[in-house]
Amino acid sequence: MNRNNTLYFIVGALVVGLIVVGVYIYNDRNSGVRIEIGEQGISVDDR
């Protein structure tokens, strides 16, 4: 590989890594317990 291809590979790997970390953090923040109170009573869901 020449120098430009190596640079593109490194930048691409960093972008993919950032996307994976972002998805992991997003899913982690949206996990937990959801509690709803409605006409049919109380509903508790694990995420």
C-alpha positions as CSV (number, residue, x, y, z in Angstrom):
1,M,0.0,0.0,0.0
2,N,1.2,3.5,-0.6
3,R,1.0,6.3,1.9
4,N,-2.4,7.7,0.8
5,N,-4.1,4.3,1.0
6,T,-2.7,3.8,4.5
7,L,-4.0,7.2,5.6
8,Y,-7.5,6.4,4.1
9,F,-7.5,3.0,5.9
10,I,-6.6,4.6,9.3
11,V,-9.2,7.4,8.9
12,G,-11.9,4.8,7.8
13,A,-11.1,2.6,10.8
14,L,-11.4,5.5,13.2
15,V,-14.8,6.5,11.7
16,V,-16.1,2.9,12.0
17,G,-14.8,2.8,15.6
18,L,-16.5,6.0,16.5
19,I,-19.8,4.8,15.0
20,V,-19.6,1.5,17.0
21,V,-18.9,3.4,20.2
22,G,-21.7,5.9,19.5
23,V,-24.2,3.1,18.9
24,Y,-23.0,1.3,22.1
25,I,-23.4,4.5,24.2
26,Y,-26.8,5.2,22.6
27,N,-28.1,1.7,23.4
28,D,-26.7,1.9,26.9
29,R,-28.5,5.1,27.7
30,N,-31.8,3.8,26.4
31,S,-31.7,0.7,28.5
32,G,-33.4,0.3,31.8
33,V,-37.0,0.0,33.0
34,R,-40.0,1.6,31.5
35,I,-43.1,2.1,33.6
36,E,-46.4,3.1,32.2
37,I,-49.6,3.9,34.0
38,G,-52.8,3.7,31.9
39,E,-56.4,2.7,31.9
40,Q,-55.5,-1.0,32.0
41,G,-53.2,-0.6,35.0
42,I,-49.5,-0.4,35.5
43,S,-47.1,-1.9,33.0
44,V,-43.4,-2.5,33.7
45,D,-41.0,-3.4,30.8
46,D,-37.3,-4.2,30.9
47,R,-35.3,-2.8,28.1
